[in-house]
Amino acid sequence: MTTLQELKPRAKQNIIELVEASGLDVTPWAFTKAGKPVENPASNGRFCYDWVFTERTDKFTFCLWHNECGEDGQSIYYKGNVRADLQRGEVEGPRRNRADAFDTAVQRAFFRKVPVRVVFVDGYTRQARDDAASKVGTRLLDPNSWRIASYNYDTGEFVFRRLDDEAVLSAPTPSGQSEALHTSAAPSDDGSQDGATSDLAKDIADIYTHPHLQETERQALVQARIGQGEFRRQLMDTWDGRCAVTGCDLAEILRASHCNPWSKSTDEERLNPANGLLLTANIDALFDRYLISFEDDGEMLVSPRVSEHHKKLLSLPDRLRRLPTEEERNFLRRHRAVFLSLQAT
């Protein structure tokens, strides 16, 4: 088995040469965004600083820092969490766009279950809040393909695995946990959970195959679906960073919950903050499963399926901390209609 040390880059090659060698078309490097020819395609700023290079929806070449990779007896691996870096504010300026593109490409490759190529880079790695930029000294295109072995949609954590003679798809991660191809189990609109075949995975796959979405729209929808991105940020602003019911401001347990379910909303409605409530995890679970709903004046309705004992434990009923706007009421009515229909069954 090839060792990580054997793959250490020892020569400085232009990234455009390695991207082309990985099987991607580098013709666009010869032009500016406006379509004008550039003198030196290899130094085209549109591409040469990127962290990932893609073609269509099924070809990916990732740049990975060699010193951040590891090996565990099963294979060489790379473990990261770009989304967490973004949330902590460790990635700023143009690097934010590159980080977003990297995370999106990881998600795409994971869903497509396609092999990816890796360019190892070595040199100075920029540290968080460091004024000095990363500086690549050497590069090497790994001759073998890799796979995205896992991606956690709750946390953003992912693991790459190098493929040697045979694919390693179920090897233990560095933490010892199973790493078979899967998504985090996510509740469907009816409250069920089914792990790898969850509605979350299906919905995000549908977004990536949508023929009429711009890339920015696609990324916004993906982030909204997993409770991140602009949808969550707008709900945090709308409700002052506190739960719409309890007033809790512990961001780690706040959920961006849709009133009209994702599967029954248009693309515009999915990103509209009026179609959402910022709720603590327990209130979100009740709301998502139609065990509670809200009147136009914010009063909470509680299903008879919730016992008096559980109401007491959960401090129910409660009401929204403020009167909903007219647009919010329109979405709440749609939720309430489903809630009331379920009580009649």
C-alpha angles and dihedrals in degrees: 000000000000113000126223090242090059089057095052109129113246103170133055110236128173111260091227090062093051093045089052091046089053089063102261126130110248096184092111089061088074092066140058121237087265091055098255119139117255123218096228115024091189090067097042104140091211089074117004096081096046122119095213135027123205140185123195108327100299109050120078136169115187129196111222128183106243093215091056094057124089142189128221107182092272100065145315110283142183120209123190149144114212093171091059090050089053093048092050090053092242092130117062141166119005089348089072091064091047091049092049090050091049093051092046091050091050089053092048095049090047093054093043090049088216127149115254134202125237132209111199114215128193132190137074113351115209113239125218112284089004115146092209115087123230112268121205114215103174138010137197132184109224107232090214127072125242135207133214096244096188143359123189111209092193095057107014092237116147139178128209119202126198115229116224121172092329134019117267102212102149104035119134116264120236087268091054096248124132114270104190113145106282146128126231110274108257130187114254122221091272093050098256126133125212106164115215094021094047122148087245091065093045094048094050091046088052090053092054092051095045105122100209105047125109115227093252091051091047093053092046091052093048092050092046091051093056093045097257137099130040096340092058093041091054092049089050088054094043093053098034092248092297134109111272089230112026100027091230110159099192097125094198092068099038117108129200099228125190118225093202105042119256092241091056099042131090119241089259093050092049091062097037110108089209085070091061147065127204104231139169113252096260094047090045091054091052092046094046091052094046093245088128135023137168137246122228090265092053097258112148121240116206125202118240085235087075106081124222088249092056092044088058093047091049096041092240141202105041133149139232112278092238139017112277117245119246092260091049090050090055091058093042089054090058090051091045092051090059091043092053094045090055092052090057093057 
